[in-house]
Amino acid sequence: MHNTCPHCNTNLDAGDIYENFFNMFNDSIKALQFAKAYGWKETDKIHFSRSIIVQPDREPQYMICPDCKQKLPESKTCIPDTPQENKQHL
Ligand SMILES: [Zn+2]
C-alpha cells in the first residue's frame, strides 16, 4: 500500500493499525480489539495516516498534509490517527 502526498510526495502512511496497537500494548488480543474498533480486519488491513483532519465550522471536514499543509484527496484505505479532540478548527 502506498499513501503519499500528491503535493510534496511525503509518505503519509503511519503503518498498519493492528501493528501500531500491538507495539503500544504488546498484547495481541488487546491490539486486535482496538484495531477492529477502527474497522481493521485481517482481510482488510487498514493503515493509519499521518494526514491531519481539519473541521471547518459549517463545511465538511477534510484532510491536509502534515508537511506541506495542502488539502489531500479522500482516502478510503488510510484513516488519520488524530484524536477527535485534537481536530484543528479554522
Ligand atoms: Zn504534502
PDB file of the backbone (N, CA, C, O) and the ligand in Angstrom, with CONECT records:
HET     ZN  A 101       1
ATOM      1  N   MET A   1       0.847  -1.193   0.000  1.00  0.00           N
ATOM      2  CA  MET A   1       0.000   0.000   0.000  1.00  0.00           C
ATOM      3  C   MET A   1       0.884   1.245   0.000  1.00  0.00           C
ATOM      4  O   MET A   1       1.867   1.327   0.737  1.00  0.00           O
ATOM      5  N   HIS A   2       0.524   2.187  -0.820  1.00  0.00           N
ATOM      6  CA  HIS A   2       1.321   3.391  -0.908  1.00  0.00           C
ATOM      7  C   HIS A   2       0.431   4.601  -0.683  1.00  0.00           C
ATOM      8  O   HIS A   2      -0.560   4.790  -1.389  1.00  0.00           O
ATOM      9  N   ASN A   3       0.774   5.396   0.270  1.00  0.00           N
ATOM     10  CA  ASN A   3      -0.025   6.578   0.558  1.00  0.00           C
ATOM     11  C   ASN A   3       0.897   7.775   0.701  1.00  0.00           C
ATOM     12  O   ASN A   3       1.462   8.023   1.766  1.00  0.00           O
ATOM     13  N   THR A   4       1.038   8.507  -0.389  1.00  0.00           N
ATOM     14  CA  THR A   4       1.922   9.667  -0.362  1.00  0.00           C
ATOM     15  C   THR A   4       1.146  10.925  -0.699  1.00  0.00           C
ATOM     16  O   THR A   4       0.105  10.871  -1.356  1.00  0.00           O
ATOM     17  N   CYS A   5       1.657  12.050  -0.247  1.00  0.00           N
ATOM     18  CA  CYS A   5       1.037  13.336  -0.548  1.00  0.00           C
ATOM     19  C   CYS A   5       1.233  13.648  -2.032  1.00  0.00           C
ATOM     20  O   CYS A   5       2.352  13.577  -2.540  1.00  0.00           O
ATOM     21  N   PRO A   6       0.132  13.997  -2.735  1.00  0.00           N
ATOM     22  CA  PRO A   6       0.262  14.310  -4.162  1.00  0.00           C
ATOM     23  C   PRO A   6       0.967  15.645  -4.403  1.00  0.00           C
ATOM     24  O   PRO A   6       1.364  15.945  -5.529  1.00  0.00           O
ATOM     25  N   HIS A   7       1.123  16.446  -3.345  1.00  0.00           N
ATOM     26  CA  HIS A   7       1.718  17.778  -3.498  1.00  0.00           C
ATOM     27  C   HIS A   7       3.221  17.765  -3.234  1.00  0.00           C
ATOM     28  O   HIS A   7       4.001  18.267  -4.044  1.00  0.00           O
ATOM     29  N   CYS A   8       3.626  17.191  -2.103  1.00  0.00           N
ATOM     30  CA  CYS A   8       5.049  17.229  -1.755  1.00  0.00           C
ATOM     31  C   CYS A   8       5.680  15.834  -1.730  1.00  0.00           C
ATOM     32  O   CYS A   8       6.880  15.685  -1.498  1.00  0.00           O
ATOM     33  N   ASN A   9       4.844  14.813  -1.975  1.00  0.00           N
ATOM     34  CA  ASN A   9       5.367  13.446  -2.087  1.00  0.00           C
ATOM     35  C   ASN A   9       5.851  12.849  -0.764  1.00  0.00           C
ATOM     36  O   ASN A   9       6.537  11.827  -0.766  1.00  0.00           O
ATOM     37  N   THR A  10       5.509  13.466   0.349  1.00  0.00           N
ATOM     38  CA  THR A  10       5.918  12.898   1.632  1.00  0.00           C
ATOM     39  C   THR A  10       5.115  11.627   1.906  1.00  0.00           C
ATOM     40  O   THR A  10       3.995  11.474   1.420  1.00  0.00           O
ATOM     41  N   ASN A  11       5.684  10.740   2.671  1.00  0.00           N
ATOM     42  CA  ASN A  11       4.998   9.488   2.999  1.00  0.00           C
ATOM     43  C   ASN A  11       3.958   9.737   4.091  1.00  0.00           C
ATOM     44  O   ASN A  11       4.292  10.197   5.183  1.00  0.00           O
ATOM     45  N   LEU A  12       2.703   9.431   3.790  1.00  0.00           N
ATOM     46  CA  LEU A  12       1.632   9.672   4.754  1.00  0.00           C
ATOM     47  C   LEU A  12       1.231   8.407   5.493  1.00  0.00           C
ATOM     48  O   LEU A  12       0.368   8.443   6.370  1.00  0.00           O
ATOM     49  N   ASP A  13       1.845   7.307   5.147  1.00  0.00           N
ATOM     50  CA  ASP A  13       1.474   6.033   5.749  1.00  0.00           C
ATOM     51  C   ASP A  13       2.091   5.914   7.139  1.00  0.00           C
ATOM     52  O   ASP A  13       3.313   5.919   7.284  1.00  0.00           O
ATOM     53  N   ALA A  14       1.249   5.807   8.148  1.00  0.00           N
ATOM     54  CA  ALA A  14       1.754   5.676   9.524  1.00  0.00           C
ATOM     55  C   ALA A  14       1.708   4.226   9.981  1.00  0.00           C
ATOM     56  O   ALA A  14       1.838   3.952  11.174  1.00  0.00           O
ATOM     57  N   GLY A  15       1.526   3.308   9.065  1.00  0.00           N
ATOM     58  CA  GLY A  15       1.635   1.892   9.393  1.00  0.00           C
ATOM     59  C   GLY A  15       0.309   1.205   9.655  1.00  0.00           C
ATOM     60  O   GLY A  15      -0.729   1.844   9.834  1.00  0.00           O
ATOM     61  N   ASP A  16       0.377  -0.100   9.671  1.00  0.00           N
ATOM     62  CA  ASP A  16      -0.784  -0.947   9.926  1.00  0.00           C
ATOM     63  C   ASP A  16      -1.363  -0.638  11.315  1.00  0.00           C
ATOM     64  O   ASP A  16      -0.621  -0.516  12.289  1.00  0.00           O
ATOM     65  N   ILE A  17      -2.678  -0.514  11.394  1.00  0.00           N
ATOM     66  CA  ILE A  17      -3.314  -0.134  12.654  1.00  0.00           C
ATOM     67  C   ILE A  17      -3.087  -1.188  13.739  1.00  0.00           C
ATOM     68  O   ILE A  17      -2.770  -0.860  14.882  1.00  0.00           O
ATOM     69  N   TYR A  18      -3.252  -2.450  13.364  1.00  0.00           N
ATOM     70  CA  TYR A  18      -3.036  -3.521  14.346  1.00  0.00           C
ATOM     71  C   TYR A  18      -1.598  -3.478  14.884  1.00  0.00           C
ATOM     72  O   TYR A  18      -1.375  -3.615  16.087  1.00  0.00           O
ATOM     73  N   GLU A  19      -0.632  -3.289  13.986  1.00  0.00           N
ATOM     74  CA  GLU A  19       0.768  -3.261  14.426  1.00  0.00           C
ATOM     75  C   GLU A  19       1.052  -2.073  15.339  1.00  0.00           C
ATOM     76  O   GLU A  19       1.836  -2.176  16.283  1.00  0.00           O
ATOM     77  N   ASN A  20       0.406  -0.946  15.050  1.00  0.00           N
ATOM     78  CA  ASN A  20       0.552   0.214  15.925  1.00  0.00           C
ATOM     79  C   ASN A  20       0.106  -0.110  17.349  1.00  0.00           C
ATOM     80  O   ASN A  20       0.796   0.202  18.319  1.00  0.00           O
ATOM     81  N   PHE A  21      -1.076  -0.749  17.453  1.00  0.00           N
ATOM     82  CA  PHE A  21      -1.586  -1.082  18.786  1.00  0.00           C
ATOM     83  C   PHE A  21      -0.789  -2.216  19.421  1.00  0.00           C
ATOM     84  O   PHE A  21      -0.597  -2.246  20.637  1.00  0.00           O
ATOM     85  N   PHE A  22      -0.330  -3.140  18.596  1.00  0.00           N
ATOM     86  CA  PHE A  22       0.471  -4.230  19.150  1.00  0.00           C
ATOM     87  C   PHE A  22       1.761  -3.685  19.759  1.00  0.00           C
ATOM     88  O   PHE A  22       2.180  -4.113  20.834  1.00  0.00           O
ATOM     89  N   ASN A  23       2.381  -2.747  19.066  1.00  0.00           N
ATOM     90  CA  ASN A  23       3.603  -2.133  19.602  1.00  0.00           C
ATOM     91  C   ASN A  23       3.315  -1.341  20.875  1.00  0.00           C
ATOM     92  O   ASN A  23       4.164  -1.229  21.759  1.00  0.00           O
ATOM     93  N   MET A  24       2.101  -0.793  20.949  1.00  0.00           N
ATOM     94  CA  MET A  24       1.714   0.020  22.093  1.00  0.00           C
ATOM     95  C   MET A  24       1.446  -0.854  23.326  1.00  0.00           C
ATOM     96  O   MET A  24       1.906  -0.550  24.426  1.00  0.00           O
ATOM     97  N   PHE A  25       0.694  -1.946  23.121  1.00  0.00           N
ATOM     98  CA  PHE A  25       0.254  -2.766  24.260  1.00  0.00           C
ATOM     99  C   PHE A  25       1.105  -4.016  24.474  1.00  0.00           C
ATOM    100  O   PHE A  25       1.142  -4.568  25.574  1.00  0.00           O
ATOM    101  N   ASN A  26       1.788  -4.459  23.416  1.00  0.00           N
ATOM    102  CA  ASN A  26       2.499  -5.733  23.462  1.00  0.00           C
ATOM    103  C   ASN A  26       1.551  -6.857  23.858  1.00  0.00           C
ATOM    104  O   ASN A  26       1.911  -7.749  24.626  1.00  0.00           O
ATOM    105  N   ASP A  27       0.327  -6.801  23.320  1.00  0.00           N
ATOM    106  CA  ASP A  27      -0.734  -7.743  23.682  1.00  0.00           C
ATOM    107  C   ASP A  27      -1.607  -7.919  22.441  1.00  0.00           C
ATOM    108  O   ASP A  27      -2.345  -7.013  22.055  1.00  0.00           O
ATOM    109  N   SER A  28      -1.513  -9.102  21.820  1.00  0.00           N
ATOM    110  CA  SER A  28      -2.182  -9.287  20.534  1.00  0.00           C
ATOM    111  C   SER A  28      -3.704  -9.235  20.649  1.00  0.00           C
ATOM    112  O   SER A  28      -4.371  -8.772  19.724  1.00  0.00           O
ATOM    113  N   ILE A  29      -4.259  -9.695  21.752  1.00  0.00           N
ATOM    114  CA  ILE A  29      -5.718  -9.687  21.893  1.00  0.00           C
ATOM    115  C   ILE A  29      -6.236  -8.265  22.054  1.00  0.00           C
ATOM    116  O   ILE A  29      -7.209  -7.862  21.415  1.00  0.00           O
ATOM    117  N   LYS A  30      -5.566  -7.516  22.919  1.00  0.00           N
ATOM    118  CA  LYS A  30      -5.960  -6.122  23.129  1.00  0.00           C
ATOM    119  C   LYS A  30      -5.760  -5.308  21.850  1.00  0.00           C
ATOM    120  O   LYS A  30      -6.589  -4.472  21.492  1.00  0.00           O
ATOM    121  N   ALA A  31      -4.647  -5.568  21.175  1.00  0.00           N
ATOM    122  CA  ALA A  31      -4.357  -4.854  19.934  1.00  0.00           C
ATOM    123  C   ALA A  31      -5.437  -5.119  18.897  1.00  0.00           C
ATOM    124  O   ALA A  31      -5.860  -4.213  18.177  1.00  0.00           O
ATOM    125  N   LEU A  32      -5.874  -6.361  18.829  1.00  0.00           N
ATOM    126  CA  LEU A  32      -6.908  -6.736  17.862  1.00  0.00           C
ATOM    127  C   LEU A  32      -8.227  -6.041  18.179  1.00  0.00           C
ATOM    128  O   LEU A  32      -8.928  -5.593  17.272  1.00  0.00           O
ATOM    129  N   GLN A  33      -8.565  -5.950  19.456  1.00  0.00           N
ATOM    130  CA  GLN A  33      -9.797  -5.261  19.867  1.00  0.00           C
ATOM    131  C   GLN A  33      -9.770  -3.803  19.425  1.00  0.00           C
ATOM    132  O   GLN A  33     -10.741  -3.298  18.862  1.00  0.00           O
ATOM    133  N   PHE A  34      -8.657  -3.135  19.683  1.00  0.00           N
ATOM    134  CA  PHE A  34      -8.553  -1.722  19.334  1.00  0.00           C
ATOM    135  C   PHE A  34      -8.558  -1.538  17.821  1.00  0.00           C
ATOM    136  O   PHE A  34      -9.214  -0.639  17.295  1.00  0.00           O
ATOM    137  N   ALA A  35      -7.813  -2.407  17.124  1.00  0.00           N
ATOM    138  CA  ALA A  35      -7.730  -2.294  15.669  1.00  0.00           C
ATOM    139  C   ALA A  35      -9.109  -2.481  15.040  1.00  0.00           C
ATOM    140  O   ALA A  35      -9.477  -1.767  14.108  1.00  0.00           O
ATOM    141  N   LYS A  36      -9.862  -3.444  15.556  1.00  0.00           N
ATOM    142  CA  LYS A  36     -11.187  -3.712  15.000  1.00  0.00           C
ATOM    143  C   LYS A  36     -12.144  -2.554  15.243  1.00  0.00           C
ATOM    144  O   LYS A  36     -13.066  -2.328  14.459  1.00  0.00           O
ATOM    145  N   ALA A  37     -11.924  -1.823  16.330  1.00  0.00           N
ATOM    146  CA  ALA A  37     -12.744  -0.645  16.602  1.00  0.00           C
ATOM    147  C   ALA A  37     -12.555   0.419  15.517  1.00  0.00           C
ATOM    148  O   ALA A  37     -13.418   1.274  15.316  1.00  0.00           O
ATOM    149  N   TYR A  38     -11.425   0.354  14.828  1.00  0.00           N
ATOM    150  CA  TYR A  38     -11.163   1.281  13.722  1.00  0.00           C
ATOM    151  C   TYR A  38     -11.610   0.709  12.383  1.00  0.00           C
ATOM    152  O   TYR A  38     -11.430   1.345  11.344  1.00  0.00           O
ATOM    153  N   GLY A  39     -12.191  -0.488  12.402  1.00  0.00           N
ATOM    154  CA  GLY A  39     -12.627  -1.103  11.162  1.00  0.00           C
ATOM    155  C   GLY A  39     -11.575  -1.994  10.529  1.00  0.00           C
ATOM    156  O   GLY A  39     -11.736  -2.437   9.392  1.00  0.00           O
ATOM    157  N   TRP A  40     -10.492  -2.260  11.263  1.00  0.00           N
ATOM    158  CA  TRP A  40      -9.424  -3.113  10.750  1.00  0.00           C
ATOM    159  C   TRP A  40      -9.878  -4.562  10.750  1.00  0.00           C
ATOM    160  O   TRP A  40     -10.461  -5.036  11.726  1.00  0.00           O
ATOM    161  N   LYS A  41      -9.613  -5.270   9.652  1.00  0.00           N
ATOM    162  CA  LYS A  41      -9.903  -6.698   9.583  1.00  0.00           C
ATOM    163  C   LYS A  41      -8.668  -7.396   9.044  1.00  0.00           C
ATOM    164  O   LYS A  41      -7.834  -6.788   8.374  1.00  0.00           O
ATOM    165  N   GLU A  42      -8.565  -8.684   9.346  1.00  0.00           N
ATOM    166  CA  GLU A  42      -7.404  -9.426   8.835  1.00  0.00           C
ATOM    167  C   GLU A  42      -7.426  -9.496   7.319  1.00  0.00           C
ATOM    168  O   GLU A  42      -6.383  -9.639   6.682  1.00  0.00           O
ATOM    169  N   THR A  43      -8.616  -9.396   6.743  1.00  0.00           N
ATOM    170  CA  THR A  43      -8.732  -9.426   5.289  1.00  0.00           C
ATOM    171  C   THR A  43      -8.703  -8.023   4.701  1.00  0.00           C
ATOM    172  O   THR A  43      -8.654  -7.859   3.482  1.00  0.00           O
ATOM    173  N   ASP A  44      -8.733  -7.017   5.557  1.00  0.00           N
ATOM    174  CA  ASP A  44      -8.776  -5.632   5.085  1.00  0.00           C
ATOM    175  C   ASP A  44      -7.955  -4.793   6.054  1.00  0.00           C
ATOM    176  O   ASP A  44      -8.497  -4.063   6.884  1.00  0.00           O
ATOM    177  N   LYS A  45      -6.641  -4.912   5.932  1.00  0.00           N
ATOM    178  CA  LYS A  45      -5.739  -4.299   6.905  1.00  0.00           C
ATOM    179  C   LYS A  45      -5.546  -2.825   6.608  1.00  0.00           C
ATOM    180  O   LYS A  45      -4.723  -2.447   5.774  1.00  0.00           O
ATOM    181  N   ILE A  46      -6.304  -2.009   7.293  1.00  0.00           N
ATOM    182  CA  ILE A  46      -6.175  -0.577   7.041  1.00  0.00           C
ATOM    183  C   ILE A  46      -5.015   0.004   7.846  1.00  0.00           C
ATOM    184  O   ILE A  46      -4.614  -0.519   8.886  1.00  0.00           O
ATOM    185  N   HIS A  47      -4.511   1.079   7.328  1.00  0.00           N
ATOM    186  CA  HIS A  47      -3.343   1.731   7.929  1.00  0.00           C
ATOM    187  C   HIS A  47      -3.742   3.068   8.532  1.00  0.00           C
ATOM    188  O   HIS A  47      -4.716   3.693   8.111  1.00  0.00           O
ATOM    189  N   PHE A  48      -2.974   3.491   9.521  1.00  0.00           N
ATOM    190  CA  PHE A  48      -3.096   4.861   9.984  1.00  0.00           C
ATOM    191  C   PHE A  48      -2.482   5.781   8.945  1.00  0.00           C
ATOM    192  O   PHE A  48      -1.621   5.379   8.161  1.00  0.00           O
ATOM    193  N   SER A  49      -2.941   7.012   8.956  1.00  0.00           N
ATOM    194  CA  SER A  49      -2.394   8.003   8.052  1.00  0.00           C
ATOM    195  C   SER A  49      -1.866   9.167   8.870  1.00  0.00           C
ATOM    196  O   SER A  49      -2.408   9.487   9.928  1.00  0.00           O
ATOM    197  N   ARG A  50      -0.815   9.797   8.384  1.00  0.00           N
ATOM    198  CA  ARG A  50      -0.255  10.957   9.084  1.00  0.00           C
ATOM    199  C   ARG A  50      -1.034  12.229   8.770  1.00  0.00           C
ATOM    200  O   ARG A  50      -0.752  13.282   9.340  1.00  0.00           O
ATOM    201  N   SER A  51      -2.002  12.143   7.877  1.00  0.00           N
ATOM    202  CA  SER A  51      -2.730  13.346   7.477  1.00  0.00           C
ATOM    203  C   SER A  51      -3.519  13.929   8.654  1.00  0.00           C
ATOM    204  O   SER A  51      -3.877  13.209   9.586  1.00  0.00           O
ATOM    205  N   ILE A  52      -3.782  15.214   8.605  1.00  0.00           N
ATOM    206  CA  ILE A  52      -4.422  15.947   9.707  1.00  0.00           C
ATOM    207  C   ILE A  52      -5.842  16.318   9.293  1.00  0.00           C
ATOM    208  O   ILE A  52      -6.063  16.837   8.199  1.00  0.00           O
ATOM    209  N   ILE A  53      -6.803  16.048  10.175  1.00  0.00           N
ATOM    210  CA  ILE A  53      -8.197  16.388   9.889  1.00  0.00           C
ATOM    211  C   ILE A  53      -8.432  17.857  10.222  1.00  0.00           C
ATOM    212  O   ILE A  53      -8.045  18.338  11.287  1.00  0.00           O
ATOM    213  N   VAL A  54      -9.067  18.551   9.300  1.00  0.00           N
ATOM    214  CA  VAL A  54      -9.472  19.929   9.544  1.00  0.00           C
ATOM    215  C   VAL A  54     -10.994  19.962   9.509  1.00  0.00           C
ATOM    216  O   VAL A  54     -11.616  19.447   8.580  1.00  0.00           O
ATOM    217  N   GLN A  55     -11.588  20.573  10.533  1.00  0.00           N
ATOM    218  CA  GLN A  55     -13.040  20.617  10.619  1.00  0.00           C
ATOM    219  C   GLN A  55     -13.507  22.069  10.630  1.00  0.00           C
ATOM    220  O   GLN A  55     -13.547  22.707  11.682  1.00  0.00           O
ATOM    221  N   PRO A  56     -13.860  22.587   9.455  1.00  0.00           N
ATOM    222  CA  PRO A  56     -14.399  23.943   9.428  1.00  0.00           C
ATOM    223  C   PRO A  56     -15.773  23.966  10.112  1.00  0.00           C
ATOM    224  O   PRO A  56     -16.432  22.930  10.208  1.00  0.00           O
ATOM    225  N   ASP A  57     -16.205  25.134  10.582  1.00  0.00           N
ATOM    226  CA  ASP A  57     -17.457  25.208  11.331  1.00  0.00           C
ATOM    227  C   ASP A  57     -18.673  24.750  10.547  1.00  0.00           C
ATOM    228  O   ASP A  57     -19.497  24.002  11.074  1.00  0.00           O
ATOM    229  N   ARG A  58     -18.803  25.177   9.310  1.00  0.00           N
ATOM    230  CA  ARG A  58     -20.030  24.879   8.564  1.00  0.00           C
ATOM    231  C   ARG A  58     -19.793  24.059   7.303  1.00  0.00           C
ATOM    232  O   ARG A  58     -20.666  23.981   6.439  1.00  0.00           O
ATOM    233  N   GLU A  59     -18.642  23.459   7.195  1.00  0.00           N
ATOM    234  CA  GLU A  59     -18.357  22.683   5.997  1.00  0.00           C
ATOM    235  C   GLU A  59     -17.861  21.297   6.368  1.00  0.00           C
ATOM    236  O   GLU A  59     -17.417  21.066   7.493  1.00  0.00           O
ATOM    237  N   PRO A  60     -17.938  20.383   5.422  1.00  0.00           N
ATOM    238  CA  PRO A  60     -17.439  19.032   5.722  1.00  0.00           C
ATOM    239  C   PRO A  60     -15.959  19.055   6.041  1.00  0.00           C
ATOM    240  O   PRO A  60     -15.210  19.886   5.528  1.00  0.00           O
ATOM    241  N   GLN A  61     -15.547  18.131   6.892  1.00  0.00           N
ATOM    242  CA  GLN A  61     -14.132  18.076   7.234  1.00  0.00           C
ATOM    243  C   GLN A  61     -13.306  17.599   6.046  1.00  0.00           C
ATOM    244  O   GLN A  61     -13.808  16.928   5.144  1.00  0.00           O
ATOM    245  N   TYR A  62     -12.044  17.957   6.070  1.00  0.00           N
ATOM    246  CA  TYR A  62     -11.133  17.486   5.034  1.00  0.00           C
ATOM    247  C   TYR A  62      -9.786  17.217   5.677  1.00  0.00           C
ATOM    248  O   TYR A  62      -9.590  17.483   6.863  1.00  0.00           O
ATOM    249  N   MET A  63      -8.870  16.694   4.901  1.00  0.00           N
ATOM    250  CA  MET A  63      -7.566  16.352   5.456  1.00  0.00           C
ATOM    251  C   MET A  63      -6.466  17.131   4.755  1.00  0.00           C
ATOM    252  O   MET A  63      -6.529  17.399   3.555  1.00  0.00           O
ATOM    253  N   ILE A  64      -5.460  17.486   5.538  1.00  0.00           N
ATOM    254  CA  ILE A  64      -4.310  18.185   4.967  1.00  0.00           C
ATOM    255  C   ILE A  64      -3.035  17.395   5.248  1.00  0.00           C
ATOM    256  O   ILE A  64      -2.960  16.587   6.174  1.00  0.00           O
ATOM    257  N   CYS A  65      -2.055  17.661   4.422  1.00  0.00           N
ATOM    258  CA  CYS A  65      -0.739  17.032   4.581  1.00  0.00           C
ATOM    259  C   CYS A  65      -0.041  17.644   5.797  1.00  0.00           C
ATOM    260  O   CYS A  65      -0.055  18.865   5.953  1.00  0.00           O
ATOM    261  N   PRO A  66       0.568  16.828   6.663  1.00  0.00           N
ATOM    262  CA  PRO A  66       1.241  17.364   7.850  1.00  0.00           C
ATOM    263  C   PRO A  66       2.504  18.156   7.493  1.00  0.00           C
ATOM    264  O   PRO A  66       2.992  18.942   8.305  1.00  0.00           O
ATOM    265  N   ASP A  67       3.024  17.957   6.305  1.00  0.00           N
ATOM    266  CA  ASP A  67       4.267  18.625   5.916  1.00  0.00           C
ATOM    267  C   ASP A  67       4.027  19.891   5.112  1.00  0.00           C
ATOM    268  O   ASP A  67       4.546  20.952   5.459  1.00  0.00           O
ATOM    269  N   CYS A  68       3.237  19.792   4.029  1.00  0.00           N
ATOM    270  CA  CYS A  68       3.056  20.967   3.163  1.00  0.00           C
ATOM    271  C   CYS A  68       1.732  21.683   3.420  1.00  0.00           C
ATOM    272  O   CYS A  68       1.489  22.756   2.867  1.00  0.00           O
ATOM    273  N   LYS A  69       0.865  21.088   4.264  1.00  0.00           N
ATOM    274  CA  LYS A  69      -0.428  21.681   4.659  1.00  0.00           C
ATOM    275  C   LYS A  69      -1.406  21.847   3.499  1.00  0.00           C
ATOM    276  O   LYS A  69      -2.372  22.602   3.606  1.00  0.00           O
ATOM    277  N   GLN A  70      -1.165  21.156   2.410  1.00  0.00           N
ATOM    278  CA  GLN A  70      -2.090  21.223   1.280  1.00  0.00           C
ATOM    279  C   GLN A  70      -3.216  20.230   1.502  1.00  0.00           C
ATOM    280  O   GLN A  70      -3.049  19.216   2.181  1.00  0.00           O
ATOM    281  N   LYS A  71      -4.376  20.542   0.910  1.00  0.00           N
ATOM    282  CA  LYS A  71      -5.527  19.663   1.040  1.00  0.00           C
ATOM    283  C   LYS A  71      -5.278  18.352   0.295  1.00  0.00           C
ATOM    284  O   LYS A  71      -4.739  18.337  -0.811  1.00  0.00           O
ATOM    285  N   LEU A  72      -5.684  17.258   0.931  1.00  0.00           N
ATOM    286  CA  LEU A  72      -5.460  15.938   0.351  1.00  0.00           C
ATOM    287  C   LEU A  72      -6.745  15.362  -0.238  1.00  0.00           C
ATOM    288  O   LEU A  72      -7.843  15.664   0.231  1.00  0.00           O
ATOM    289  N   PRO A  73      -6.599  14.536  -1.263  1.00  0.00           N
ATOM    290  CA  PRO A  73      -7.779  13.840  -1.773  1.00  0.00           C
ATOM    291  C   PRO A  73      -8.270  12.828  -0.745  1.00  0.00           C
ATOM    292  O   PRO A  73      -7.512  12.397   0.124  1.00  0.00           O
ATOM    293  N   GLU A  74      -9.546  12.450  -0.849  1.00  0.00           N
ATOM    294  CA  GLU A  74     -10.118  11.470   0.070  1.00  0.00           C
ATOM    295  C   GLU A  74      -9.357  10.159  -0.018  1.00  0.00           C
ATOM    296  O   GLU A  74      -8.955   9.733  -1.101  1.00  0.00           O
ATOM    297  N   SER A  75      -9.163   9.525   1.126  1.00  0.00           N
ATOM    298  CA  SER A  75      -8.528   8.223   1.130  1.00  0.00           C
ATOM    299  C   SER A  75      -9.424   7.242   1.858  1.00  0.00           C
ATOM    300  O   SER A  75      -9.856   7.506   2.980  1.00  0.00           O
ATOM    301  N   LYS A  76      -9.702   6.122   1.234  1.00  0.00           N
ATOM    302  CA  LYS A  76     -10.564   5.129   1.861  1.00  0.00           C
ATOM    303  C   LYS A  76      -9.752   4.090   2.613  1.00  0.00           C
ATOM    304  O   LYS A  76     -10.283   3.389   3.474  1.00  0.00           O
ATOM    305  N   THR A  77      -8.492   3.988   2.299  1.00  0.00           N
ATOM    306  CA  THR A  77      -7.703   2.912   2.885  1.00  0.00           C
ATOM    307  C   THR A  77      -6.897   3.363   4.089  1.00  0.00           C
ATOM    308  O   THR A  77      -6.416   2.532   4.860  1.00  0.00           O
ATOM    309  N   CYS A  78      -6.744   4.660   4.259  1.00  0.00           N
ATOM    310  CA  CYS A  78      -5.987   5.144   5.402  1.00  0.00           C
ATOM    311  C   CYS A  78      -6.841   6.106   6.206  1.00  0.00           C
ATOM    312  O   CYS A  78      -7.560   6.930   5.641  1.00  0.00           O
ATOM    313  N   ILE A  79      -6.763   6.002   7.509  1.00  0.00           N
ATOM    314  CA  ILE A  79      -7.506   6.918   8.350  1.00  0.00           C
ATOM    315  C   ILE A  79      -6.549   7.653   9.266  1.00  0.00           C
ATOM    316  O   ILE A  79      -5.551   7.088   9.713  1.00  0.00           O
ATOM    317  N   PRO A  80      -6.850   8.912   9.548  1.00  0.00           N
ATOM    318  CA  PRO A  80      -5.960   9.682  10.418  1.00  0.00           C
ATOM    319  C   PRO A  80      -6.024   9.153  11.839  1.00  0.00           C
ATOM    320  O   PRO A  80      -7.078   8.707  12.293  1.00  0.00           O
ATOM    321  N   ASP A  81      -4.918   9.201  12.533  1.00  0.00           N
ATOM    322  CA  ASP A  81      -4.935   8.763  13.928  1.00  0.00           C
ATOM    323  C   ASP A  81      -5.094   9.956  14.865  1.00  0.00           C
ATOM    324  O   ASP A  81      -4.903   9.833  16.075  1.00  0.00           O
ATOM    325  N   THR A  82      -5.443  11.112  14.300  1.00  0.00           N
ATOM    326  CA  THR A  82      -5.651  12.300  15.119  1.00  0.00           C
ATOM    327  C   THR A  82      -6.894  12.117  15.979  1.00  0.00           C
ATOM    328  O   THR A  82      -7.981  11.913  15.439  1.00  0.00           O
ATOM    329  N   PRO A  83      -6.769  12.184  17.275  1.00  0.00           N
ATOM    330  CA  PRO A  83      -7.965  12.051  18.123  1.00  0.00           C
ATOM    331  C   PRO A  83      -8.956  13.178  17.866  1.00  0.00           C
ATOM    332  O   PRO A  83      -8.583  14.288  17.486  1.00  0.00           O
ATOM    333  N   GLN A  84     -10.222  12.862  18.083  1.00  0.00           N
ATOM    334  CA  GLN A  84     -11.325  13.809  17.828  1.00  0.00           C
ATOM    335  C   GLN A  84     -11.055  15.185  18.442  1.00  0.00           C
ATOM    336  O   GLN A  84     -11.266  16.211  17.795  1.00  0.00           O
ATOM    337  N   GLU A  85     -10.586  15.199  19.700  1.00  0.00           N
ATOM    338  CA  GLU A  85     -10.451  16.463  20.419  1.00  0.00           C
ATOM    339  C   GLU A  85      -9.286  17.308  19.915  1.00  0.00           C
ATOM    340  O   GLU A  85      -9.180  18.488  20.250  1.00  0.00           O
ATOM    341  N   ASN A  86      -8.409  16.702  19.109  1.00  0.00           N
ATOM    342  CA  ASN A  86      -7.274  17.450  18.593  1.00  0.00           C
ATOM    343  C   ASN A  86      -7.508  18.015  17.202  1.00  0.00           C
ATOM    344  O   ASN A  86      -6.594  18.566  16.588  1.00  0.00           O
ATOM    345  N   LYS A  87      -8.727  17.879  16.707  1.00  0.00           N
ATOM    346  CA  LYS A  87      -9.015  18.429  15.383  1.00  0.00           C
ATOM    347  C   LYS A  87      -8.769  19.926  15.353  1.00  0.00           C
ATOM    348  O   LYS A  87      -9.065  20.642  16.310  1.00  0.00           O
ATOM    349  N   GLN A  88      -8.229  20.379  14.251  1.00  0.00           N
ATOM    350  CA  GLN A  88      -7.970  21.802  14.112  1.00  0.00           C
ATOM    351  C   GLN A  88      -9.242  22.519  13.676  1.00  0.00           C
ATOM    352  O   GLN A  88     -10.012  22.003  12.866  1.00  0.00           O
ATOM    353  N   HIS A  89      -9.449  23.689  14.213  1.00  0.00           N
ATOM    354  CA  HIS A  89     -10.602  24.486  13.794  1.00  0.00           C
ATOM    355  C   HIS A  89     -10.100  25.705  13.039  1.00  0.00           C
ATOM    356  O   HIS A  89      -9.152  26.371  13.456  1.00  0.00           O
ATOM    357  N   LEU A  90     -10.754  25.982  11.925  1.00  0.00           N
ATOM    358  CA  LEU A  90     -10.370  27.150  11.135  1.00  0.00           C
ATOM    359  C   LEU A  90     -11.395  28.248  11.332  1.00  0.00           C
ATOM    360  O   LEU A  90     -11.263  29.326  10.753  1.00  0.00           O
TER     361      LEU A  90
HETATM  362 ZN    ZN A 101       2.379  17.377   1.265  1.00  0.00          ZN2+
END
